[in-house]
Amino acid sequence: MYSIVEVKGVKCGYRCGYCGNAGGKASHGMWSHTMTVQDYQDLIDRGWRRSGKYVYKPLMNKTCCPQYTIRCHALNFHPSKTHKKTLKKVNRFLSKGEMPVERHDEGLEGEPMDSAHEAGVQPPCQDPLKIDHSEVQDISTSPDTDTTNSTAPTTPREDAVPAPAEKTPNVTPKSGKGADPSRPLCQKAKDMRKERRLQKEQQKQQEAESSSVNPVPSKSSSNQPKSLEEFITESLPNDPLHRLEVRLVRSNPPSPPFKASFDASYQVYKLYQMAIHKDPPDKPTESQFKRFLCDSPLEAETAPDGPDVGYGSFHQQYWLDGRIVAVGVLDILPSCVSSVYLYYHPEFSSLSLGTYSALREIAFTRQLQQQSPKLAYYYLGFYVHSCPKMRYKGQYRPSDLLCPETYTWVSIERCIPRLEISAYSRLSENAQGGDACALKELGRVLVLHRRTVMPYAAYARKRKGSNDEKEVEQYASLVGQTCAEKILLYRA
């Protein structure tokens, strides 16, 4: 099964949902007609992200608010004081009906809608492919393509598990240059003792996890902090005043439970967009909802070592006393659960459902990891340090940011000092490090032309006088050599 994409090109000068700049946003996009979960995993590990079937990558050194892909280490996550307060607040509401008066914006409430609709990109008028994969002729390895002199990429294909964060080199700060950016910020002695104790506890947990492939969350001993799962269910009586049920339904292809709850889910989305994002009533249409949050290029896949629910796109619905009050849109991929969007009924905004749903999704990731060991990360989309209201994502720790130049993961603690100086920054501290999957051979990029799969070198010979080399080169540079050799780029 191939992934098939159609380049839409660079979009510059449109409104930024983070800072409000009328013409400061810049990104490169492509329409994905179909995509395997592994290909999408590889793309998000290069800074791409989907909105419906539109897949885009911010042009980091040009856009007004650089967006860094962020991932949380779900297995080592420990809720902060703020997270614990949110869980207790929701549990008090469920058990006693106490609805807080104040409003908190610490969750995913403030996420702007980076949809193809808002970016001015509309889906193709008609699908130019209409491809039955059984009819596709693959000549990419045929002798007559004259690619025998081409050498395979020297960079091995990236493993499904993202690369670990780099180790900090020992750098001696020069006098008069200020704080050493390679060292952590100064801490109080009390905080340092807490951190050391937490590190020891994490090490013990990791050793316990390594002894069992599928660890089952158990009650913490008296000298260990409570687990996330314990906080979620803490203080809930057997007969709470309100009953909350979390259901996972596959959205693509739409499952029967998804179809049955579609209208109720859409009505919550419409109320959310009008109340939180101040959309006029005629803007959050049903077609926009489908295109933005229901349509997905991801194929439903299963694997022997994968989770029982399979891979692909899902809606995680929160049912309160028999009605939908919130929906988290998720992609389950080989190495992670990726959060796409969250919407909720404005009536329950004081419960901080953005924070609550993120914590539930981290717990869900940990649950899936028991079935699929390599599925160990929770991706929160983009971290935007230049936008204060989006910094909350950095509170889900331990977490890493993706370096926009080397595509390696760097601990967020080491990134923040750099981002305080400049909104755009090369996060990797390895001065000699580069993109391991940088484009090396344009001729090996796979294209789909007239139902035939072929390398770009063969396509260029067939299409004498073709002037699309720069466009193809830009596309391949952004997706990387590895992805360019397995994803099909549609050519009319």
matplotlib code that plots the C-alpha trace (Angstrom):
import matplotlib.pyplot as plt

x = [0.0, 1.4, 0.8, -0.2, 0.2, -0.3, 1.8, -0.1, 3.1, 4.1, 1.4, 2.6, 1.0, -2.1, -3.4, -1.7, -4.0, -1.4, -0.4, -3.1, -0.6, -2.7, 0.1, 2.8, 2.1, 4.0, 3.9, 4.3, 1.4, 0.2, -3.0, -2.8, -5.2, -4.2, -1.4, 0.0, 0.4, 4.1, 4.6, 2.7, 4.7, 7.9, 6.4, 5.4, 8.9, 10.1, 7.7, 4.6, 1.1, -2.3, -5.6, -8.1, -6.4, -4.3, -0.7, 1.4, 4.8, 5.5, 8.3, 10.1, 12.5, 9.8, 6.6, 5.9, 5.3, 7.6, 5.9, 8.0, 6.7, 6.4, 6.2, 5.7, 7.3, 4.1, 5.6, 7.6, 5.0, 4.0, 1.2, 2.1, 0.4, -1.9, -2.7, -3.7, -5.9, -7.7, -8.3, -9.6, -11.9, -13.4, -13.8, -15.5, -18.0, -18.6, -19.0, -20.8, -21.9, -19.6, -19.2, -16.3, -17.1, -13.7, -12.5, -9.1, -7.4, -4.6, -5.7, -6.1, -8.8, -6.8, -5.5, -6.2, -7.9, -5.1, -7.4, -7.0, -10.3, -8.7, -5.4, -7.2, -6.6, -9.6, -9.8, -9.4, -12.7, -12.4, -10.1, -7.6, -6.4, -9.4, -6.8, -7.4, -4.0, -4.3, -4.2, -1.1, 1.9, 5.2, 8.2, 10.3, 12.7, 12.4, 15.7, 14.5, 14.3, 18.0, 18.6, 21.1, 23.8, 22.0, 23.2, 20.9, 20.7, 23.5, 21.1, 19.2, 15.5, 14.4, 13.2, 9.5, 10.7, 11.8, 15.5, 16.3, 17.2, 20.8, 23.2, 24.4, 28.1, 30.3, 30.9, 32.8, 31.1, 33.2, 33.5, 31.3, 28.9, 26.2, 24.6, 25.8, 22.9, 24.1, 23.4, 20.0, 18.5, 19.4, 17.1, 16.3, 17.8, 14.4, 13.4, 16.7, 16.1, 12.6, 14.0, 16.7, 14.0, 11.8, 14.6, 15.3, 11.7, 11.5, 14.6, 12.9, 9.8, 11.8, 13.6, 10.2, 8.9, 11.9, 11.2, 7.7, 6.8, 3.3, 3.3, -0.1, -0.6, -0.6, -1.2, 1.9, 3.7, 3.7, 7.1, 6.2, 4.1, 0.6, 0.4, -1.6, -4.2, -4.7, -5.3, -7.9, -10.0, -9.2, -12.1, -14.8, -17.5, -19.3, -22.4, -21.3, -23.8, -22.6, -21.3, -18.5, -17.8, -14.9, -15.5, -13.1, -14.7, -12.9, -13.6, -12.0, -13.4, -16.4, -17.5, -21.2, -20.8, -19.2, -22.1, -24.7, -23.2, -22.1, -24.9, -24.5, -20.7, -21.1, -23.5, -20.9, -18.3, -20.5, -21.2, -17.5, -16.4, -18.9, -18.2, -14.4, -13.3, -16.1, -17.1, -20.3, -23.1, -22.8, -19.1, -18.8, -20.8, -21.2, -19.1, -16.3, -16.5, -16.3, -13.3, -11.4, -12.0, -13.6, -11.8, -8.4, -5.9, -4.7, -5.6, -7.0, -4.2, -3.5, -0.2, 0.7, 2.6, 0.2, -2.6, -5.9, -7.8, -5.5, -3.9, -5.5, -7.8, -10.3, -12.6, -12.3, -15.8, -16.5, -20.1, -21.6, -24.8, -25.6, -24.6, -21.4, -19.7, -16.2, -14.4, -10.6, -9.6, -6.6, -4.3, -2.9, 0.5, 3.2, 5.2, 2.7, -0.8, -1.0, -3.5, -5.2, -7.9, -10.2, -13.7, -16.1, -19.5, -19.0, -21.3, -18.4, -15.6, -14.8, -13.8, -10.6, -11.5, -8.5, -6.2, -8.3, -8.5, -4.8, -4.2, -6.7, -4.9, -1.6, -3.1, -4.6, -1.1, 0.3, -2.5, -1.7, 1.9, 1.1, -0.1, 2.5, 5.8, 7.2, 4.1, 5.4, 4.9, 2.1, 2.4, 0.7, 1.0, 3.0, 4.7, 4.8, 7.1, 6.5, 2.8, 2.4, -1.0, 0.5, 3.3, 1.1, 2.1, 5.6, 4.1, 3.5, 7.0, 9.3, 9.0, 11.1, 11.0, 12.0, 15.0, 13.9, 17.3, 18.6, 15.2, 16.5, 14.7, 16.0, 14.7, 12.5, 14.5, 17.5, 15.4, 13.7, 16.8, 17.4, 13.8, 13.8, 16.5, 15.0, 11.6, 13.3, 16.3, 18.3, 17.7, 20.4, 23.6, 25.6, 27.2, 28.3, 25.0, 22.8, 19.6, 20.3, 17.6, 18.5, 17.8, 20.7, 19.3, 16.3, 16.1, 15.0, 12.0, 8.9, 6.1, 2.8, 2.1, -0.8, -1.3, 2.4, 4.9, 8.3, 11.3, 11.5, 14.5, 12.3, 9.4, 11.7, 12.8, 9.2, 8.1, 10.8, 10.7, 9.0, 9.8, 8.7, 12.1, 12.3, 8.9, 9.7, 13.1, 11.5, 8.9, 11.6, 13.8, 11.0, 9.8, 13.4, 15.0, 13.5, 9.9, 10.5, 11.5, 8.3, 5.5, 4.1, 4.1, 1.2, 2.1, -0.6]
y = [0.0, 3.4, 6.8, 9.3, 13.0, 16.1, 19.2, 22.4, 24.5, 27.3, 29.5, 32.8, 36.0, 34.6, 35.3, 33.7, 32.2, 32.6, 36.3, 37.7, 38.9, 39.4, 38.2, 36.6, 32.9, 30.7, 27.0, 24.3, 22.0, 19.0, 17.1, 13.5, 11.3, 8.3, 7.6, 4.8, 5.3, 4.7, 7.3, 9.8, 8.9, 9.6, 12.9, 14.3, 13.4, 15.9, 18.7, 17.9, 17.9, 17.1, 19.1, 16.7, 15.4, 18.5, 17.9, 21.0, 22.0, 25.5, 27.3, 27.8, 30.6, 32.6, 32.2, 34.8, 32.2, 29.2, 25.9, 23.1, 19.6, 18.5, 15.0, 13.8, 10.7, 9.1, 6.3, 8.7, 11.4, 12.6, 15.1, 18.6, 20.4, 22.1, 18.8, 17.3, 20.2, 19.7, 16.0, 16.7, 19.4, 17.1, 14.3, 16.7, 17.6, 13.9, 12.8, 15.8, 18.0, 20.9, 23.2, 25.7, 29.3, 30.3, 29.6, 28.0, 28.1, 25.6, 22.9, 22.7, 25.3, 28.0, 25.9, 27.8, 26.0, 25.4, 23.9, 23.8, 25.8, 28.7, 28.5, 29.1, 25.6, 23.8, 20.0, 19.1, 19.5, 15.9, 13.1, 13.0, 9.6, 7.2, 4.5, 0.9, -0.2, -3.5, -1.6, 0.4, -0.6, -0.4, 0.2, 1.8, -1.1, -2.1, -2.4, 0.0, 2.9, 3.4, 3.9, 1.1, 3.6, 5.4, 4.5, 3.9, 6.6, 6.4, 7.3, 4.2, 4.4, 6.0, 3.5, 3.7, 4.8, 8.4, 9.2, 9.9, 13.4, 14.3, 14.4, 17.7, 18.3, 19.7, 23.3, 25.7, 29.1, 32.1, 35.0, 37.9, 35.9, 35.4, 32.1, 28.9, 27.8, 24.2, 24.1, 24.0, 27.1, 27.8, 26.1, 26.3, 23.6, 22.4, 22.0, 20.3, 17.7, 17.1, 16.6, 14.1, 12.2, 12.1, 10.9, 8.1, 7.1, 7.3, 5.0, 2.5, 2.6, 2.1, -0.9, -2.4, -1.7, -3.4, -6.6, -6.9, -6.2, -5.3, -3.6, -3.1, 0.1, -0.9, 1.0, 3.0, 2.1, 4.6, 6.0, 6.6, 9.3, 8.3, 7.4, 9.3, 6.5, 6.7, 10.5, 10.0, 7.6, 9.0, 9.9, 8.7, 6.9, 3.8, 5.8, 9.3, 12.0, 12.2, 9.3, 9.9, 7.4, 7.7, 5.9, 5.5, 5.3, 5.0, 8.0, 6.8, 4.7, 5.8, 3.0, 2.4, 4.1, 7.1, 7.4, 7.1, 9.9, 12.1, 14.8, 15.1, 15.4, 18.1, 20.1, 20.2, 21.3, 24.1, 25.4, 25.3, 27.2, 29.9, 30.3, 29.8, 31.0, 33.5, 32.0, 33.3, 30.7, 30.1, 29.3, 26.0, 24.1, 20.4, 20.1, 22.0, 19.8, 16.7, 18.1, 19.3, 16.7, 13.6, 13.2, 11.6, 10.2, 7.6, 4.0, 1.8, -0.7, -3.5, -5.3, -8.3, -6.2, -3.2, -2.2, -4.1, -1.1, -0.8, 2.2, 5.2, 8.1, 8.1, 10.3, 9.9, 10.9, 12.0, 11.0, 12.7, 11.2, 9.9, 12.9, 14.0, 16.9, 16.7, 15.0, 14.5, 13.9, 11.4, 9.6, 6.3, 5.7, 3.1, 5.2, 7.5, 8.9, 12.2, 14.8, 16.5, 18.7, 19.0, 20.5, 20.6, 22.0, 25.5, 24.8, 22.8, 25.2, 25.8, 22.2, 22.8, 20.0, 20.7, 19.8, 16.9, 15.4, 15.7, 13.8, 11.1, 10.8, 10.4, 7.6, 6.1, 6.1, 4.3, 1.7, 1.2, 0.8, -2.3, -3.9, -2.3, -1.6, 0.9, 3.1, 5.2, 8.9, 11.4, 14.1, 17.4, 19.0, 22.2, 24.1, 27.9, 29.6, 33.1, 32.7, 32.8, 31.1, 28.1, 27.5, 25.2, 22.3, 22.5, 21.6, 18.0, 16.6, 15.0, 16.3, 17.0, 19.5, 18.7, 20.6, 22.2, 21.7, 18.3, 16.7, 15.3, 15.5, 17.8, 18.1, 21.1, 22.3, 22.8, 24.5, 27.2, 29.3, 29.4, 30.2, 33.1, 34.7, 34.0, 32.7, 30.6, 28.6, 25.6, 23.5, 20.8, 21.6, 19.5, 22.1, 19.5, 17.6, 17.8, 16.2, 12.5, 12.1, 15.1, 14.9, 13.3, 11.9, 13.6, 10.9, 8.3, 10.3, 8.1, 9.6, 8.4, 9.2, 7.7, 4.9, 4.0, 4.2, 5.3, 7.2, 10.8, 10.2, 8.0, 10.4, 13.3, 11.4, 10.6, 14.2, 16.0, 19.7, 19.3, 22.3, 20.9, 19.9, 22.8, 21.9, 18.3, 19.1, 21.4, 18.7, 16.0, 18.3, 18.8, 15.2, 13.9, 11.2, 8.3, 9.4, 10.7, 7.1, 5.5, 8.1, 8.6, 12.2, 12.6, 14.0, 14.9]
z = [0.0, -1.0, 0.4, -2.4, -2.1, -4.3, -3.7, -3.0, -2.6, -0.3, 1.4, 2.7, 3.9, 5.6, 9.1, 12.1, 14.7, 17.4, 17.3, 15.0, 12.4, 9.3, 6.9, 9.0, 8.5, 6.1, 5.4, 2.8, 2.2, 0.3, -0.2, 1.0, -0.9, 1.2, 3.7, 5.7, 9.4, 9.2, 6.6, 8.6, 11.7, 9.7, 8.5, 11.9, 13.0, 10.4, 11.6, 9.4, 10.8, 9.2, 9.2, 7.7, 4.5, 4.2, 5.5, 6.1, 7.5, 8.9, 7.2, 10.5, 9.5, 7.7, 9.7, 12.4, 15.1, 14.7, 15.6, 17.1, 17.2, 20.8, 22.3, 25.9, 27.3, 28.4, 30.5, 32.6, 32.9, 36.4, 36.8, 38.0, 40.9, 38.3, 36.6, 40.0, 40.8, 37.4, 38.0, 41.5, 40.2, 37.6, 40.2, 42.6, 39.9, 39.1, 42.7, 44.2, 41.3, 42.3, 39.3, 39.7, 38.8, 37.6, 34.1, 33.3, 29.9, 30.6, 28.2, 24.5, 24.5, 22.9, 19.9, 16.7, 13.9, 11.4, 8.9, 5.1, 5.1, 7.0, 5.1, 1.9, 0.6, -0.7, -1.5, -5.2, -7.1, -8.0, -7.1, -10.0, -8.9, -8.5, -8.1, -7.5, -6.0, -7.8, -11.1, -10.3, -12.4, -10.4, -12.7, -9.9, -9.9, -13.5, -15.4, -18.1, -15.7, -16.0, -12.3, -11.8, -11.4, -8.6, -5.1, -2.2, 0.4, 2.9, 5.7, 6.9, 7.1, 10.4, 12.9, 14.1, 17.5, 17.3, 18.1, 21.7, 22.8, 22.3, 25.2, 26.4, 25.7, 28.4, 27.4, 29.6, 29.6, 28.7, 31.1, 30.3, 28.1, 30.6, 31.7, 30.2, 27.9, 28.2, 31.9, 33.6, 35.2, 38.8, 41.3, 45.0, 47.1, 48.0, 44.4, 43.6, 46.4, 45.0, 41.5, 42.7, 44.6, 41.6, 39.3, 41.7, 41.7, 37.9, 37.7, 40.0, 37.8, 34.6, 36.1, 37.1, 33.6, 31.9, 33.8, 32.2, 28.6, 29.5, 32.8, 34.5, 36.5, 40.1, 43.3, 44.3, 47.5, 50.4, 49.4, 45.7, 44.2, 43.0, 39.3, 36.8, 36.6, 40.4, 40.3, 37.5, 39.6, 43.0, 45.3, 43.0, 44.9, 43.6, 43.0, 41.8, 41.1, 37.4, 35.3, 32.8, 30.1, 27.6, 24.3, 21.4, 18.0, 14.6, 12.4, 9.2, 7.8, 9.9, 12.3, 13.2, 16.7, 15.0, 12.5, 15.2, 17.3, 14.4, 14.7, 18.5, 18.1, 15.4, 17.5, 20.3, 17.8, 16.5, 20.0, 20.8, 17.7, 18.3, 22.0, 22.2, 18.8, 18.2, 14.9, 13.4, 13.4, 9.6, 9.7, 11.5, 8.9, 8.8, 5.7, 7.4, 10.4, 8.2, 6.2, 9.2, 11.9, 10.3, 7.0, 7.3, 4.8, 7.3, 6.4, 9.1, 9.8, 12.3, 13.2, 15.2, 17.6, 17.5, 19.8, 19.8, 18.5, 15.5, 14.0, 12.2, 13.1, 16.0, 18.0, 21.8, 23.1, 26.6, 27.5, 30.6, 31.8, 28.3, 26.2, 24.5, 26.3, 24.7, 21.8, 21.4, 17.8, 17.8, 15.5, 16.8, 15.1, 15.4, 18.0, 19.4, 20.1, 18.2, 19.4, 16.5, 18.1, 21.1, 21.3, 24.2, 25.2, 26.5, 29.4, 31.0, 30.2, 33.9, 34.3, 32.2, 29.9, 27.7, 30.5, 31.6, 28.1, 27.6, 30.9, 29.8, 26.5, 28.2, 30.3, 27.1, 25.5, 28.5, 28.2, 24.5, 25.3, 27.3, 24.1, 21.7, 23.5, 21.0, 21.2, 24.1, 23.2, 23.3, 20.6, 21.5, 18.1, 18.0, 20.8, 20.2, 22.6, 21.1, 22.0, 25.8, 25.8, 23.9, 26.4, 28.5, 26.3, 27.9, 31.3, 30.2, 31.1, 30.4, 26.9, 23.8, 21.0, 17.4, 16.1, 12.8, 11.2, 12.3, 13.1, 16.3, 19.7, 22.4, 25.9, 26.4, 29.4, 27.1, 24.4, 26.4, 27.0, 23.3, 22.5, 25.0, 22.9, 19.5, 18.4, 15.7, 16.9, 15.9, 19.0, 18.5, 20.3, 17.9, 15.6, 13.1, 13.1, 10.1, 8.6, 8.4, 5.8, 3.7, 0.0, -1.9, -5.1, -6.7, -9.4, -6.8, -5.6, -6.4, -8.5, -9.8, -13.4, -15.4, -12.9, -13.1, -10.2, -11.3, -10.0, -10.9, -13.2, -15.5, -15.3, -16.3, -19.4, -20.4, -19.9, -21.9, -21.3, -17.9, -15.7, -12.4, -11.1, -8.6, -7.2, -6.8, -5.3, -2.7, -1.8, -1.5, 0.7, 3.1, 3.4, 3.3, 1.2, 3.0, 2.7, -0.8, -1.9, -0.5, -0.8, -4.3, -5.5, -8.0, -11.4, -13.8]

ax = plt.figure().add_subplot(projection="3d")
ax.plot(x, y, z, "-o")
ax.set_aspect("equal")
plt.show()
